[in-house]
Amino acid sequence: MNKVKDISAHLLENGLDVRISTIGFSMFPLIAPGDRIIITPQKDLNIGDLIVFARADTMVCHRLAQVFTRDGIEYYCTRGDNCSAHDGPVTSDQIIGKVIRIDRARISLARKILLLVYPVLRFGRLNAMVVSALMMARNIVKRKTP
């Protein structure tokens, strides 16, 4: 386990909220690299909540999509808003906490537009297509400007 994960898990186990910076685009546009999320140890989870769970040596923040029980064990399926498929299921002992706040590092015009239409973009493939189209449009505009 890495130190950030270890320290965060220890603080959360002791009932304290944790604030960490994010990397990756799996939750874009809601969460972008460099944004900070506040995680609480609270584990009363509902479908649609953003949860943080341990996977290998990292912490992953994805949206809770499904809860099911198999052989008496409760499993949680998550999915990044910008992903087309669910993650593999995790168990409650892998869940570190729940996101209660997002502090945004910066909001570009493209991201403001994406956040405006975000409810429509909850469908992973549509989200990925819109993000790709906006990135291509931005690259075309950059090439044409002197």
Order of alpha helices (4+ residues) and beta strands (2+ residues): alpha-beta-beta-beta-beta-beta-beta-beta-alpha-alpha
